[in-house]
Amino acid sequence: ICTHATLRVRQLAGAEGSWHCWATSTVLDWRPDPAPFVFPLLQIHGAADATFPLRYVQPDVVVPGGRHALPVTHPQEVARAILTFCERELVTST
């Protein structure tokens, strides 16, 4: 049985899955270039994210039980983390 999500991944992956492998490794290996812009950054990550497992990232906030669609499944936790971050940044920038 193929679900809609499975079919979509197959479309994106191509015949051998090379696109999906490339995209995943590119995201996991991404390192921001600190110049010329310096700005505060907040990474919120779900503890149960199977797409980008927690062991590969170093988030500022980890949401217990959160998966890849974190803003959809845990909106209150995401909103709380963003508000806390913004309040902290506002205090330190003034």
N, C-alpha and C positions, 0 to 999 in steps of 0.2 A: 504494500500500500504506500502510495506517495501522497504526502500532505502538500498543501499549497506552499508551505515553507520549504519543504524538501525540493519541490520543483523549482522554486525561485533560486535556491542555492545552486542547484544543478545548472540553471541558466547562467548564473553569474560565474560559476566555476569553469565552464567550458568542458570540453570532452575529457580532459585529464585532470581537471581541478587546478590547473596551473594559476589561473587568475586568483582564485581564493587563497591559495598558498602564498602567492606574491603579496596580496593585499594584507593578509594577516601578519606576515613577517615584517612588512613595511611599517605597519602601525606599531607593532611591538618593538621595533628597533628605532622608532622615531625619537630624535633628540632635538629639542628646540634650540634654535640659534639665539643666544641671549642678546646679541647685538642686531640692530641698533635700538630695539625697543626693550624696555624693562618694565614689566607690569606684574601685578600679583596674579597668581594662578592657583586654582583650587581643583583638585582631582578627587571626585567622589566615585567610589567603586563598590560594586556588590560583592559580598564575600563568596557567593555561589555562582559568579559569572563564569559560564563554561566557554564562552567565546574568547574572552581574554582572562584566563585564570589569574587569580590574585597573586600567585607566586611569580608572575612576570611583570608586575607593576608595583609602584610604591606610592599608593594614593595617600592623600591627606586625611580622608574620611573613608572608613569602611562600614558599609551598611550590612549588618548581619542578615543572612538569608536572601540578600538582594542578588538578582541575576542580571542579565545583559540589558533588559528593558527597565532599568532602575527607575527612571522618572515616571514610568507608567505604573509600576507595581508598588513603589514606595515614595509617592510624591511628598508626603509630609516630612519624611526623613531628608529628602533632597532639599526641599524648601528650607528646612531648619538649618541644614549645613550651609546653604548659600547665605541665608540671613546672618548667621553667626560670623561667617567669613567677611561679609560686607561691613558688619558692625565693627569687627576687629580692624579691618583695613581703614575704615573711616577714622577710628581713634588714633591709629598709628600714623596716619598721613597728615593729621592736623597739629 
